[in-house]
Amino acid sequence: MAVELYRIDDRLIHGQVVVGWGQPLDIGFIVLVDDEVAGSDWEQELYRMGVPPGMDVYFATVQEAAAAHARYAADPRHGIVLTGDIETMCRLAAAVPSIRAVNLGGIHHRPGRTQRLRYVFLSPAEERALRDLAARGLAVSAQDVPAARPVPLADVLAGRGDA
Amino acid sequence: MSSSAPGEDAPGESGASPGGEGADPPRALVAGHGDFAQGIISAVSQIGGRVGAFVGMSNAGMGAAEITDAMRSHLDESGIGVIFTDLPAGSMTIAARRLLRERPGLVVVTGANLATLLDFAFHAHLAPSAAAQHAAEKGRASLTVAGGQGAAGGEGAGGG
């Protein structure tokens, strides 16, 4: 399986992704799934500048990512599929049944959200969406960096997870 | 000013004490992960006593939009025209590059280290963009590798 991580992170491409996960997993490509970024050359250039030489970044809408997923999965390199919010990952997971695990990497404070972990804040609708993912058999856990302990969704929602 | 997310590490400005006698208005924003800004500004102060040249901010607890908003607030409030960031691929750098689009005169230096900031602090007589360019060259030149020739596998040999 070439895609090592399906991650929700509102910072999208940043240090934790490129370095924190990218180095230990020997990541060769990132798929940034975001309808807005996929439609903006300027946004793409911005994120492309954050990726080191030797690592490719592909920009895709949810529809494009779902259509190309088999190609990502067959890629001999290790990859990360990244979305900036829960709703986008839910749409992708609904279109790609082979996605079996989702990583909550960084969902920060915003009005209407409640803190669940140091780096995870969720609205009631987002909590329902994550419960729905889990009910469909996906393993949902929070883990900002590889050295951290993965926190299962039940513990995230209960606010148990930050030591 | 940057907002503080509840229960998280305090984001926002750090380490920009007035600097005591002869303090200058801040000329640059230092933006980094964790306590990077606070720590490196403290180091500049210890070595050069010019801490007032810098305002620091951390990205702790902030999403991408919040980081950009906080950075924009710092620039608006202080008139700062230079941003130093720690990691070229980091969220601070992404935010700073966003602001470049709004402010063509802004200067962004990525990968800042202590030598970079010290050089910038000691070139207050230069225009901010020229001082930033000079500081970046100083910081780049400060990275050297010594020793290691006897290590297994020969890594580091010829590293200069």
Chai-1 contact restraints between the chains, C-beta under 6 A:
chainA,res_idxA,chainB,res_idxB,connection_type,confidence,min_distance_angstrom,max_distance_angstrom,comment,restraint_id
A,D10,B,G63,contact,1.0,0.0,6.0,A-B,restraint_1
A,D10,B,A64,contact,1.0,0.0,6.0,A-B,restraint_2
A,R11,B,A64,contact,1.0,0.0,6.0,A-B,restraint_3
A,R11,B,S91,contact,1.0,0.0,6.0,A-B,restraint_4
A,H14,B,G90,contact,1.0,0.0,6.0,A-B,restraint_5
A,H14,B,S91,contact,1.0,0.0,6.0,A-B,restraint_6
A,G15,B,L87,contact,1.0,0.0,6.0,A-B,restraint_7
A,G15,B,A89,contact,1.0,0.0,6.0,A-B,restraint_8
A,G15,B,G90,contact,1.0,0.0,6.0,A-B,restraint_9
A,V18,B,A89,contact,1.0,0.0,6.0,A-B,restraint_10
A,L46,B,R97,contact,1.0,0.0,6.0,A-B,restraint_11
A,G50,B,A89,contact,1.0,0.0,6.0,A-B,restraint_12
A,G50,B,I94,contact,1.0,0.0,6.0,A-B,restraint_13
A,H108,B,M62,contact,1.0,0.0,6.0,A-B,restraint_14
A,H108,B,G63,contact,1.0,0.0,6.0,A-B,restraint_15
A,H109,B,A5,contact,1.0,0.0,6.0,A-B,restraint_16
A,Q115,B,P6,contact,1.0,0.0,6.0,A-B,restraint_17
A,Q115,B,G7,contact,1.0,0.0,6.0,A-B,restraint_18
A,R118,B,E8,contact,1.0,0.0,6.0,A-B,restraint_19
